[in-house]
């Protein structure tokens, strides 16, 4: 499943699982590198999703503040 098909929550859970596997499992080097790359991709995706959410909140907050002005 690619990142665009994942919700933020799904991607974050997969990232947590990936980190745990890298920290606690003994894997062949090639598999560790692939798993690490997947983790980097998931972290970037989550970061982009958070940036989008923050921007949306800022836009909503500024529009609410503008509408509250007399």
C-alpha positions as CSV (number, residue, x, y, z in Angstrom):
1,X,0.0,0.0,0.0
2,X,1.5,3.4,-0.9
3,X,1.3,6.4,1.3
4,X,-1.4,8.1,-0.6
5,X,-3.8,5.3,0.2
6,X,-3.1,5.6,3.9
7,X,-4.7,7.9,6.4
8,X,-2.3,9.8,8.7
9,X,-3.2,7.4,11.6
10,X,-2.5,4.3,9.5
11,X,0.8,5.7,8.3
12,X,1.8,6.6,11.8
13,X,1.0,3.2,13.1
14,X,3.0,1.6,10.3
15,X,5.9,3.9,11.1
16,X,5.8,2.9,14.8
17,X,5.8,-0.8,13.8
18,X,8.7,-0.2,11.4
19,X,10.8,1.6,14.1
20,X,10.1,-1.2,16.6
21,X,11.2,-3.8,14.0
22,X,14.4,-1.9,13.3
23,X,15.1,-1.6,17.0
24,X,14.3,-5.1,18.1
25,X,14.7,-7.6,15.2
26,X,17.8,-9.0,13.7
27,X,17.2,-8.8,9.9
28,X,19.4,-9.2,6.9
29,X,21.1,-6.0,5.8
30,X,19.1,-5.6,2.6
31,X,15.8,-6.0,4.5
32,X,16.9,-3.5,7.1
33,X,17.8,-0.9,4.4
34,X,14.4,-1.4,2.7
35,X,12.6,-1.2,6.0
36,X,14.5,2.0,6.9
37,X,13.6,3.5,3.6
38,X,10.0,2.7,4.1
39,X,10.2,4.4,7.5
40,X,11.7,7.5,6.0
41,X,9.0,7.6,3.4
42,X,6.3,7.2,6.1
43,X,7.9,9.8,8.3
44,X,7.9,12.3,5.3
45,X,4.3,11.5,4.5
46,X,3.2,12.0,8.1
47,X,5.2,15.3,8.2
48,X,3.4,16.5,5.1
49,X,0.0,15.5,6.4
50,X,0.8,17.4,9.7
51,X,2.0,20.5,7.7
52,X,-1.3,20.5,5.8
53,X,-3.3,20.1,9.0
54,X,-1.5,23.0,10.6
55,X,-2.0,25.2,7.6
56,X,-5.7,24.4,7.6
57,X,-6.0,25.3,11.2
58,X,-4.2,28.6,10.6
59,X,-6.5,29.4,7.8
60,X,-9.6,28.6,9.8
61,X,-8.3,30.5,12.8
62,X,-7.5,33.6,10.7
63,X,-10.9,33.5,9.0
64,X,-12.7,33.2,12.4
65,X,-10.6,36.1,13.8
66,X,-11.5,38.2,10.7
67,X,-15.2,37.5,11.0
68,X,-15.2,38.4,14.7
69,X,-14.1,42.0,13.9
70,X,-16.7,44.7,14.2
